[in-house]
Amino acid sequence: MAAKAISSFNAFLMLCLITFWGSSFVVVKITLLEGFTPISIATFRFLLASAMFLAALLLNRRVNRNYALRVENKDLPKLLLLALTGVTFFFTIQYTGIQMASASTAAILVCLLSPILITIFSARMLKEHLARRQVLGIGIAAAGTLTVIAGSSLSLESNTSFFAGTLILLSTPLLWATYTVIGKKVMEKYSPFLVSAYVNILGGLCLIPFATAENSISRITTMSLQVWSAILYLAFTCSLLGYSIWLHVANQVKAAVVSSFMFAEPLITVMFATRFAGETVTLFTAAGGFLIFIGVYLVSRKQTVLNRSRAVQGSSSG
Protein backbone atom coordinates (compact mmCIF):
# COMPACT_ATOMS: atom_id res chain seq x y z
CA MET A 1 0.00 0.00 0.00
CA ALA A 2 1.37 3.38 -0.96
CA ALA A 3 2.22 5.79 1.82
CA LYS A 4 -0.17 8.70 2.23
CA ALA A 5 -0.65 11.77 4.37
CA ILE A 6 -1.52 11.07 7.98
CA SER A 7 -5.22 11.04 8.79
CA SER A 8 -6.80 12.69 11.82
CA PHE A 9 -7.30 9.27 13.43
CA ASN A 10 -3.67 8.23 12.89
CA ALA A 11 -2.49 11.60 14.18
CA PHE A 12 -4.58 10.99 17.31
CA LEU A 13 -3.02 7.54 17.69
CA MET A 14 0.49 9.01 17.41
CA LEU A 15 -0.33 11.65 20.01
CA CYS A 16 -1.50 8.85 22.30
CA LEU A 17 1.69 6.94 21.58
CA ILE A 18 4.12 9.75 22.42
CA THR A 19 2.08 10.40 25.55
CA PHE A 20 2.44 6.74 26.55
CA TRP A 21 6.16 6.60 25.84
CA GLY A 22 6.93 10.09 27.14
CA SER A 23 5.10 9.50 30.41
CA SER A 24 6.76 6.10 30.92
CA PHE A 25 9.94 7.78 32.20
CA VAL A 26 7.92 9.51 34.90
CA VAL A 27 5.95 6.36 35.77
CA VAL A 28 9.28 4.60 36.32
CA LYS A 29 10.55 7.52 38.42
CA ILE A 30 7.48 7.40 40.68
CA THR A 31 7.77 3.61 41.05
CA LEU A 32 11.43 3.99 41.99
CA LEU A 33 10.38 6.43 44.71
CA GLU A 34 8.18 3.63 46.08
CA GLY A 35 11.38 1.73 46.92
CA PHE A 36 11.59 -0.61 43.95
CA THR A 37 14.90 -1.12 42.16
CA PRO A 38 15.52 -0.55 38.45
CA ILE A 39 16.03 -4.30 37.94
CA SER A 40 12.81 -5.24 39.71
CA ILE A 41 10.73 -2.77 37.67
CA ALA A 42 12.28 -3.92 34.39
CA THR A 43 11.83 -7.59 35.33
CA PHE A 44 8.17 -7.30 36.32
CA ARG A 45 7.41 -5.14 33.28
CA PHE A 46 8.92 -7.45 30.70
CA LEU A 47 7.76 -10.70 32.23
CA LEU A 48 4.23 -9.33 32.05
CA ALA A 49 4.82 -7.96 28.55
CA SER A 50 6.23 -11.35 27.52
CA ALA A 51 3.02 -13.06 28.55
CA MET A 52 1.03 -10.52 26.54
CA PHE A 53 3.19 -10.95 23.43
CA LEU A 54 3.01 -14.74 23.75
CA ALA A 55 -0.78 -14.59 23.98
CA ALA A 56 -0.88 -12.33 20.90
CA LEU A 57 1.35 -14.74 18.94
CA LEU A 58 -0.85 -17.70 19.84
CA LEU A 59 -3.94 -15.71 18.86
CA ASN A 60 -2.36 -14.86 15.50
CA ARG A 61 -1.54 -18.51 14.98
CA ARG A 62 -5.10 -19.54 15.82
CA VAL A 63 -6.54 -17.01 13.35
CA ASN A 64 -3.97 -17.83 10.68
CA ARG A 65 -2.60 -21.38 10.72
CA ASN A 66 0.16 -20.35 8.32
CA TYR A 67 1.54 -17.78 10.75
CA ALA A 68 5.07 -18.96 11.54
CA LEU A 69 6.17 -18.89 15.17
CA ARG A 70 9.56 -20.56 14.90
CA VAL A 71 12.88 -19.08 13.92
CA GLU A 72 15.94 -20.88 12.65
CA ASN A 73 18.41 -22.05 15.29
CA LYS A 74 21.22 -20.06 13.69
CA ASP A 75 19.26 -16.84 14.30
CA LEU A 76 18.72 -17.46 18.03
CA PRO A 77 22.08 -15.88 19.03
CA LYS A 78 21.10 -12.73 17.12
CA LEU A 79 17.75 -12.63 18.88
CA LEU A 80 19.47 -13.12 22.23
CA LEU A 81 21.81 -10.21 21.44
CA LEU A 82 18.78 -8.10 20.52
CA ALA A 83 17.12 -9.05 23.80
CA LEU A 84 20.19 -8.10 25.82
CA THR A 85 20.86 -4.78 24.07
CA GLY A 86 17.21 -3.79 23.56
CA VAL A 87 15.64 -4.97 26.81
CA THR A 88 17.82 -6.49 29.55
CA PHE A 89 20.75 -4.08 29.61
CA PHE A 90 18.97 -1.17 27.94
CA PHE A 91 16.12 -0.80 30.42
CA THR A 92 18.18 -1.73 33.48
CA ILE A 93 20.64 1.05 32.64
CA GLN A 94 17.88 3.47 31.61
CA TYR A 95 15.94 2.95 34.84
CA THR A 96 19.16 3.28 36.87
CA GLY A 97 19.85 6.57 35.10
CA ILE A 98 16.33 7.78 35.85
CA GLN A 99 16.83 6.90 39.52
CA MET A 100 20.19 8.68 39.80
CA ALA A 101 19.55 11.64 37.49
CA SER A 102 16.06 12.51 36.27
CA ALA A 103 13.33 11.35 33.93
CA SER A 104 13.75 14.49 31.82
CA THR A 105 17.48 13.96 31.30
CA ALA A 106 16.89 10.33 30.44
CA ALA A 107 14.27 11.21 27.82
CA ILE A 108 16.48 13.83 26.18
CA LEU A 109 19.56 11.61 25.97
CA VAL A 110 17.74 8.39 25.05
CA CYS A 111 15.13 9.70 22.62
CA LEU A 112 17.19 12.30 20.82
CA LEU A 113 20.68 10.78 20.79
CA SER A 114 19.52 7.36 19.54
CA PRO A 115 18.72 8.57 15.98
CA ILE A 116 22.14 10.21 15.80
CA LEU A 117 24.01 7.03 16.77
CA ILE A 118 21.77 4.93 14.51
CA THR A 119 22.82 7.12 11.60
CA ILE A 120 26.51 6.78 12.48
CA PHE A 121 26.27 3.00 12.96
CA SER A 122 24.35 2.62 9.71
CA ALA A 123 26.99 4.59 7.86
CA ARG A 124 29.77 2.38 9.23
CA MET A 125 28.12 -1.05 9.29
CA LEU A 126 25.53 -0.80 6.52
CA LYS A 127 27.65 1.42 4.26
CA GLU A 128 24.98 4.13 4.15
CA HIS A 129 26.13 7.52 2.86
CA LEU A 130 26.17 10.52 5.18
CA ALA A 131 25.18 13.82 3.61
CA ARG A 132 26.97 17.02 4.62
CA ARG A 133 23.81 18.17 6.38
CA GLN A 134 23.79 14.99 8.47
CA VAL A 135 27.42 15.46 9.48
CA LEU A 136 26.55 18.99 10.63
CA GLY A 137 23.58 17.63 12.56
CA ILE A 138 25.79 15.07 14.32
CA GLY A 139 28.17 17.85 15.34
CA ILE A 140 25.36 20.02 16.72
CA ALA A 141 23.89 17.05 18.62
CA ALA A 142 27.32 16.32 20.10
CA ALA A 143 27.52 19.92 21.29
CA GLY A 144 24.09 19.54 22.87
CA THR A 145 25.19 16.38 24.66
CA LEU A 146 28.23 18.15 26.07
CA THR A 147 25.97 20.97 27.24
CA VAL A 148 23.75 18.53 29.16
CA ILE A 149 26.81 16.89 30.72
CA ALA A 150 28.29 20.30 31.59
CA GLY A 151 25.07 21.23 33.35
CA SER A 152 25.14 18.06 35.44
CA SER A 153 28.83 18.51 36.25
CA LEU A 154 28.15 21.96 37.71
CA SER A 155 25.96 20.29 40.31
CA LEU A 156 28.62 17.64 41.04
CA GLU A 157 29.43 18.98 44.49
CA SER A 158 25.81 19.09 45.58
CA ASN A 159 24.55 16.04 43.68
CA THR A 160 27.15 13.49 42.64
CA SER A 161 24.42 10.98 41.86
CA PHE A 162 22.91 13.23 39.19
CA PHE A 163 26.22 13.57 37.35
CA ALA A 164 26.90 9.82 37.52
CA GLY A 165 23.36 9.08 36.33
CA THR A 166 23.84 11.36 33.33
CA LEU A 167 27.03 9.53 32.37
CA ILE A 168 25.30 6.16 32.79
CA LEU A 169 22.45 7.26 30.52
CA LEU A 170 24.93 8.01 27.72
CA SER A 171 25.34 4.25 27.20
CA THR A 172 21.65 3.72 26.40
CA PRO A 173 21.70 5.34 22.94
CA LEU A 174 24.77 3.22 22.17
CA LEU A 175 22.91 0.06 23.17
CA TRP A 176 19.86 1.08 21.16
CA ALA A 177 21.90 1.89 18.06
CA THR A 178 23.53 -1.55 18.24
CA TYR A 179 20.13 -3.15 18.73
CA THR A 180 18.67 -1.20 15.82
CA VAL A 181 21.29 -2.06 13.22
CA ILE A 182 21.27 -5.76 14.11
CA GLY A 183 17.46 -5.79 14.31
CA LYS A 184 17.18 -4.21 10.87
CA LYS A 185 18.95 -7.22 9.37
CA VAL A 186 16.88 -9.74 11.35
CA MET A 187 13.62 -8.09 10.25
CA GLU A 188 14.53 -8.69 6.64
CA LYS A 189 13.91 -12.36 7.39
CA TYR A 190 11.10 -12.37 9.97
CA SER A 191 8.04 -10.25 10.71
CA PRO A 192 8.56 -7.27 13.07
CA PHE A 193 5.93 -8.55 15.52
CA LEU A 194 7.57 -11.98 15.77
CA VAL A 195 10.99 -10.41 16.38
CA SER A 196 9.48 -8.03 18.93
CA ALA A 197 7.84 -10.92 20.78
CA TYR A 198 11.07 -12.92 20.93
CA VAL A 199 13.00 -9.85 22.08
CA ASN A 200 10.54 -9.15 24.89
CA ILE A 201 10.34 -12.77 26.02
CA LEU A 202 14.09 -13.41 25.93
CA GLY A 203 14.83 -10.01 27.44
CA GLY A 204 12.44 -10.67 30.31
CA LEU A 205 13.90 -14.11 30.98
CA CYS A 206 17.44 -12.69 31.00
CA LEU A 207 16.38 -10.23 33.71
CA ILE A 208 15.35 -13.01 36.11
CA PRO A 209 18.90 -13.93 37.27
CA PHE A 210 19.63 -10.29 38.12
CA ALA A 211 16.33 -9.91 39.97
CA THR A 212 16.97 -13.16 41.82
CA ALA A 213 20.46 -12.03 42.82
CA GLU A 214 19.10 -8.88 44.46
CA ASN A 215 16.14 -10.82 45.91
CA SER A 216 13.56 -8.56 44.29
CA ILE A 217 11.38 -11.36 42.88
CA SER A 218 9.98 -11.97 46.35
CA ARG A 219 8.55 -8.45 46.40
CA ILE A 220 5.89 -9.50 43.90
CA THR A 221 3.68 -10.59 46.81
CA THR A 222 3.95 -7.23 48.58
CA MET A 223 3.45 -4.90 45.63
CA SER A 224 0.79 -2.25 46.18
CA LEU A 225 -2.05 -1.58 43.76
CA GLN A 226 -0.25 1.60 42.64
CA VAL A 227 2.91 -0.33 41.74
CA TRP A 228 0.93 -3.06 39.97
CA SER A 229 -0.88 -0.36 37.99
CA ALA A 230 2.46 1.18 37.00
CA ILE A 231 3.87 -2.17 35.86
CA LEU A 232 0.70 -2.94 33.91
CA TYR A 233 0.85 0.50 32.29
CA LEU A 234 4.45 -0.06 31.18
CA ALA A 235 3.82 -3.61 29.93
CA PHE A 236 0.52 -3.12 28.13
CA THR A 237 0.37 0.54 27.14
CA CYS A 238 4.06 1.16 26.38
CA SER A 239 5.08 -2.28 25.10
CA LEU A 240 2.20 -4.18 23.50
CA LEU A 241 -0.26 -1.38 22.68
CA GLY A 242 2.51 1.09 21.86
CA TYR A 243 4.07 -1.31 19.39
CA SER A 244 0.71 -2.01 17.75
CA ILE A 245 -0.01 1.70 17.27
CA TRP A 246 3.44 2.35 15.85
CA LEU A 247 3.24 -0.49 13.35
CA HIS A 248 -0.31 0.42 12.32
CA VAL A 249 0.54 4.05 11.60
CA ALA A 250 3.97 3.37 10.11
CA ASN A 251 2.43 1.05 7.54
CA GLN A 252 0.07 3.78 6.32
CA VAL A 253 1.97 7.07 6.26
CA LYS A 254 5.37 8.37 5.29
CA ALA A 255 8.26 7.48 7.56
CA ALA A 256 9.34 11.12 7.95
CA VAL A 257 5.87 12.11 9.14
CA VAL A 258 5.70 9.33 11.73
CA SER A 259 9.23 9.90 12.98
CA SER A 260 8.59 13.63 13.38
CA PHE A 261 6.09 12.88 16.15
CA MET A 262 8.88 11.28 18.19
CA PHE A 263 10.71 14.60 18.52
CA ALA A 264 7.97 15.68 20.94
CA GLU A 265 8.46 12.70 23.26
CA PRO A 266 11.06 14.38 25.53
CA LEU A 267 8.77 17.41 25.81
CA ILE A 268 5.98 15.13 27.04
CA THR A 269 8.37 13.65 29.59
CA VAL A 270 9.43 17.09 30.85
CA MET A 271 5.79 18.15 31.24
CA PHE A 272 4.89 15.01 33.22
CA ALA A 273 8.12 15.13 35.26
CA THR A 274 7.63 18.71 36.41
CA ARG A 275 3.97 18.09 37.23
CA PHE A 276 4.05 14.66 38.88
CA ALA A 277 7.67 13.94 39.89
CA GLY A 278 8.64 17.38 41.16
CA GLU A 279 11.57 17.70 38.76
CA THR A 280 13.08 20.98 37.61
CA VAL A 281 14.75 21.42 34.24
CA THR A 282 17.97 23.44 34.30
CA LEU A 283 18.93 25.95 31.63
CA PHE A 284 21.81 23.71 30.56
CA THR A 285 19.50 20.71 30.12
CA ALA A 286 16.98 22.75 28.13
CA ALA A 287 19.67 24.30 25.92
CA GLY A 288 21.38 20.96 25.39
CA GLY A 289 18.09 19.28 24.55
CA PHE A 290 17.33 22.00 22.01
CA LEU A 291 20.71 21.57 20.31
CA ILE A 292 20.25 17.80 20.17
CA PHE A 293 16.78 18.35 18.71
CA ILE A 294 18.21 20.55 15.94
CA GLY A 295 20.88 17.94 15.26
CA VAL A 296 18.34 15.14 15.05
CA TYR A 297 16.20 17.18 12.67
CA LEU A 298 19.11 17.74 10.31
CA VAL A 299 20.13 14.08 10.44
CA SER A 300 16.63 12.62 10.10
CA ARG A 301 15.07 14.74 7.36
CA LYS A 302 15.57 12.01 4.79
CA GLN A 303 16.24 9.12 7.14
CA THR A 304 13.84 6.17 7.32
CA VAL A 305 16.00 3.79 9.34
CA LEU A 306 14.52 4.98 12.63
CA ASN A 307 10.98 4.28 11.51
CA ARG A 308 11.82 0.74 10.49
CA SER A 309 13.98 0.01 13.51
CA ARG A 310 11.60 1.12 16.25
CA ALA A 311 9.08 -1.36 14.90
CA VAL A 312 11.39 -4.16 16.05
CA GLN A 313 10.30 -3.65 19.62
CA GLY A 314 7.74 -0.92 19.47
CA SER A 315 9.62 1.28 21.93
CA SER A 316 13.17 2.43 22.14
CA SER A 317 12.63 4.48 25.20
CA GLY A 318 9.24 3.99 26.74
C-alpha positions as CSV (number, residue, x, y, z in Angstrom):
1,M,0.0,0.0,0.0
2,A,1.4,3.4,-1.0
3,A,2.2,5.8,1.8
4,K,-0.2,8.7,2.2
5,A,-0.7,11.8,4.4
6,I,-1.5,11.1,8.0
7,S,-5.2,11.0,8.8
8,S,-6.8,12.7,11.8
9,F,-7.3,9.3,13.4
10,N,-3.7,8.2,12.9
11,A,-2.5,11.6,14.2
12,F,-4.6,11.0,17.3
13,L,-3.0,7.5,17.7
14,M,0.5,9.0,17.4
15,L,-0.3,11.7,20.0
16,C,-1.5,8.8,22.3
17,L,1.7,6.9,21.6
18,I,4.1,9.7,22.4
19,T,2.1,10.4,25.6
20,F,2.4,6.7,26.6
21,W,6.2,6.6,25.8
22,G,6.9,10.1,27.1
23,S,5.1,9.5,30.4
24,S,6.8,6.1,30.9
25,F,9.9,7.8,32.2
26,V,7.9,9.5,34.9
27,V,5.9,6.4,35.8
28,V,9.3,4.6,36.3
29,K,10.6,7.5,38.4
30,I,7.5,7.4,40.7
31,T,7.8,3.6,41.0
32,L,11.4,4.0,42.0
33,L,10.4,6.4,44.7
34,E,8.2,3.6,46.1
35,G,11.4,1.7,46.9
36,F,11.6,-0.6,43.9
37,T,14.9,-1.1,42.2
38,P,15.5,-0.6,38.4
39,I,16.0,-4.3,37.9
40,S,12.8,-5.2,39.7
41,I,10.7,-2.8,37.7
42,A,12.3,-3.9,34.4
43,T,11.8,-7.6,35.3
44,F,8.2,-7.3,36.3
45,R,7.4,-5.1,33.3
46,F,8.9,-7.5,30.7
47,L,7.8,-10.7,32.2
48,L,4.2,-9.3,32.1
49,A,4.8,-8.0,28.6
50,S,6.2,-11.4,27.5
51,A,3.0,-13.1,28.6
52,M,1.0,-10.5,26.5
53,F,3.2,-10.9,23.4
54,L,3.0,-14.7,23.7
55,A,-0.8,-14.6,24.0
56,A,-0.9,-12.3,20.9
57,L,1.3,-14.7,18.9
58,L,-0.8,-17.7,19.8
59,L,-3.9,-15.7,18.9
60,N,-2.4,-14.9,15.5
61,R,-1.5,-18.5,15.0
62,R,-5.1,-19.5,15.8
63,V,-6.5,-17.0,13.3
64,N,-4.0,-17.8,10.7
65,R,-2.6,-21.4,10.7
66,N,0.2,-20.3,8.3
67,Y,1.5,-17.8,10.8
68,A,5.1,-19.0,11.5
69,L,6.2,-18.9,15.2
70,R,9.6,-20.6,14.9
71,V,12.9,-19.1,13.9
72,E,15.9,-20.9,12.7
73,N,18.4,-22.1,15.3
74,K,21.2,-20.1,13.7
75,D,19.3,-16.8,14.3
76,L,18.7,-17.5,18.0
77,P,22.1,-15.9,19.0
78,K,21.1,-12.7,17.1
79,L,17.7,-12.6,18.9
80,L,19.5,-13.1,22.2
81,L,21.8,-10.2,21.4
82,L,18.8,-8.1,20.5
83,A,17.1,-9.0,23.8
84,L,20.2,-8.1,25.8
85,T,20.9,-4.8,24.1
86,G,17.2,-3.8,23.6
87,V,15.6,-5.0,26.8
88,T,17.8,-6.5,29.5
89,F,20.8,-4.1,29.6
90,F,19.0,-1.2,27.9
91,F,16.1,-0.8,30.4
92,T,18.2,-1.7,33.5
93,I,20.6,1.0,32.6
94,Q,17.9,3.5,31.6
95,Y,15.9,2.9,34.8
96,T,19.2,3.3,36.9
97,G,19.8,6.6,35.1
98,I,16.3,7.8,35.9
99,Q,16.8,6.9,39.5
100,M,20.2,8.7,39.8
101,A,19.5,11.6,37.5
102,S,16.1,12.5,36.3
103,A,13.3,11.3,33.9
104,S,13.8,14.5,31.8
105,T,17.5,14.0,31.3
106,A,16.9,10.3,30.4
107,A,14.3,11.2,27.8
108,I,16.5,13.8,26.2
109,L,19.6,11.6,26.0
110,V,17.7,8.4,25.0
111,C,15.1,9.7,22.6
112,L,17.2,12.3,20.8
113,L,20.7,10.8,20.8
114,S,19.5,7.4,19.5
115,P,18.7,8.6,16.0
116,I,22.1,10.2,15.8
117,L,24.0,7.0,16.8
118,I,21.8,4.9,14.5
119,T,22.8,7.1,11.6
120,I,26.5,6.8,12.5
121,F,26.3,3.0,13.0
122,S,24.3,2.6,9.7
123,A,27.0,4.6,7.9
124,R,29.8,2.4,9.2
125,M,28.1,-1.0,9.3
126,L,25.5,-0.8,6.5
127,K,27.6,1.4,4.3
128,E,25.0,4.1,4.2
129,H,26.1,7.5,2.9
130,L,26.2,10.5,5.2
131,A,25.2,13.8,3.6
132,R,27.0,17.0,4.6
133,R,23.8,18.2,6.4
134,Q,23.8,15.0,8.5
135,V,27.4,15.5,9.5
136,L,26.6,19.0,10.6
137,G,23.6,17.6,12.6
138,I,25.8,15.1,14.3
139,G,28.2,17.8,15.3
140,I,25.4,20.0,16.7
141,A,23.9,17.0,18.6
142,A,27.3,16.3,20.1
143,A,27.5,19.9,21.3
144,G,24.1,19.5,22.9
145,T,25.2,16.4,24.7
146,L,28.2,18.2,26.1
147,T,26.0,21.0,27.2
148,V,23.8,18.5,29.2
149,I,26.8,16.9,30.7
150,A,28.3,20.3,31.6
151,G,25.1,21.2,33.3
152,S,25.1,18.1,35.4
153,S,28.8,18.5,36.3
154,L,28.2,22.0,37.7
155,S,26.0,20.3,40.3
156,L,28.6,17.6,41.0
157,E,29.4,19.0,44.5
158,S,25.8,19.1,45.6
159,N,24.6,16.0,43.7
160,T,27.2,13.5,42.6
161,S,24.4,11.0,41.9
162,F,22.9,13.2,39.2
163,F,26.2,13.6,37.4
164,A,26.9,9.8,37.5
165,G,23.4,9.1,36.3
166,T,23.8,11.4,33.3
167,L,27.0,9.5,32.4
168,I,25.3,6.2,32.8
169,L,22.4,7.3,30.5
170,L,24.9,8.0,27.7
171,S,25.3,4.2,27.2
172,T,21.6,3.7,26.4
173,P,21.7,5.3,22.9
174,L,24.8,3.2,22.2
175,L,22.9,0.1,23.2
176,W,19.9,1.1,21.2
177,A,21.9,1.9,18.1
178,T,23.5,-1.6,18.2
179,Y,20.1,-3.1,18.7
180,T,18.7,-1.2,15.8
181,V,21.3,-2.1,13.2
182,I,21.3,-5.8,14.1
183,G,17.5,-5.8,14.3
184,K,17.2,-4.2,10.9
185,K,18.9,-7.2,9.4
186,V,16.9,-9.7,11.3
187,M,13.6,-8.1,10.2
188,E,14.5,-8.7,6.6
189,K,13.9,-12.4,7.4
190,Y,11.1,-12.4,10.0
191,S,8.0,-10.2,10.7
192,P,8.6,-7.3,13.1
193,F,5.9,-8.6,15.5
194,L,7.6,-12.0,15.8
195,V,11.0,-10.4,16.4
196,S,9.5,-8.0,18.9
197,A,7.8,-10.9,20.8
198,Y,11.1,-12.9,20.9
199,V,13.0,-9.9,22.1
200,N,10.5,-9.2,24.9
201,I,10.3,-12.8,26.0
202,L,14.1,-13.4,25.9
203,G,14.8,-10.0,27.4
204,G,12.4,-10.7,30.3
205,L,13.9,-14.1,31.0
206,C,17.4,-12.7,31.0
207,L,16.4,-10.2,33.7
208,I,15.4,-13.0,36.1
209,P,18.9,-13.9,37.3
210,F,19.6,-10.3,38.1
211,A,16.3,-9.9,40.0
212,T,17.0,-13.2,41.8
213,A,20.5,-12.0,42.8
214,E,19.1,-8.9,44.5
215,N,16.1,-10.8,45.9
216,S,13.6,-8.6,44.3
217,I,11.4,-11.4,42.9
218,S,10.0,-12.0,46.4
219,R,8.5,-8.4,46.4
220,I,5.9,-9.5,43.9
221,T,3.7,-10.6,46.8
222,T,4.0,-7.2,48.6
223,M,3.4,-4.9,45.6
224,S,0.8,-2.2,46.2
225,L,-2.0,-1.6,43.8
226,Q,-0.3,1.6,42.6
227,V,2.9,-0.3,41.7
228,W,0.9,-3.1,40.0
229,S,-0.9,-0.4,38.0
230,A,2.5,1.2,37.0
231,I,3.9,-2.2,35.9
232,L,0.7,-2.9,33.9
233,Y,0.9,0.5,32.3
234,L,4.4,-0.1,31.2
235,A,3.8,-3.6,29.9
236,F,0.5,-3.1,28.1
237,T,0.4,0.5,27.1
238,C,4.1,1.2,26.4
239,S,5.1,-2.3,25.1
240,L,2.2,-4.2,23.5
241,L,-0.3,-1.4,22.7
242,G,2.5,1.1,21.9
243,Y,4.1,-1.3,19.4
244,S,0.7,-2.0,17.8
245,I,0.0,1.7,17.3
246,W,3.4,2.4,15.9
247,L,3.2,-0.5,13.3
248,H,-0.3,0.4,12.3
249,V,0.5,4.0,11.6
250,A,4.0,3.4,10.1
251,N,2.4,1.1,7.5
252,Q,0.1,3.8,6.3
253,V,2.0,7.1,6.3
254,K,5.4,8.4,5.3
255,A,8.3,7.5,7.6
256,A,9.3,11.1,7.9
257,V,5.9,12.1,9.1
258,V,5.7,9.3,11.7
259,S,9.2,9.9,13.0
260,S,8.6,13.6,13.4
261,F,6.1,12.9,16.1
262,M,8.9,11.3,18.2
263,F,10.7,14.6,18.5
264,A,8.0,15.7,20.9
265,E,8.5,12.7,23.3
266,P,11.1,14.4,25.5
267,L,8.8,17.4,25.8
268,I,6.0,15.1,27.0
269,T,8.4,13.7,29.6
270,V,9.4,17.1,30.9
271,M,5.8,18.2,31.2
272,F,4.9,15.0,33.2
273,A,8.1,15.1,35.3
274,T,7.6,18.7,36.4
275,R,4.0,18.1,37.2
276,F,4.1,14.7,38.9
277,A,7.7,13.9,39.9
278,G,8.6,17.4,41.2
279,E,11.6,17.7,38.8
280,T,13.1,21.0,37.6
281,V,14.8,21.4,34.2
282,T,18.0,23.4,34.3
283,L,18.9,26.0,31.6
284,F,21.8,23.7,30.6
285,T,19.5,20.7,30.1
286,A,17.0,22.7,28.1
287,A,19.7,24.3,25.9
288,G,21.4,21.0,25.4
289,G,18.1,19.3,24.5
290,F,17.3,22.0,22.0
291,L,20.7,21.6,20.3
292,I,20.2,17.8,20.2
293,F,16.8,18.3,18.7
294,I,18.2,20.6,15.9
295,G,20.9,17.9,15.3
296,V,18.3,15.1,15.0
297,Y,16.2,17.2,12.7
298,L,19.1,17.7,10.3
299,V,20.1,14.1,10.4
300,S,16.6,12.6,10.1
301,R,15.1,14.7,7.4
302,K,15.6,12.0,4.8
303,Q,16.2,9.1,7.1
304,T,13.8,6.2,7.3
305,V,16.0,3.8,9.3
306,L,14.5,5.0,12.6
307,N,11.0,4.3,11.5
308,R,11.8,0.7,10.5
309,S,14.0,0.0,13.5
310,R,11.6,1.1,16.3
311,A,9.1,-1.4,14.9
312,V,11.4,-4.2,16.0
313,Q,10.3,-3.6,19.6
314,G,7.7,-0.9,19.5
315,S,9.6,1.3,21.9
316,S,13.2,2.4,22.1
317,S,12.6,4.5,25.2
318,G,9.2,4.0,26.7
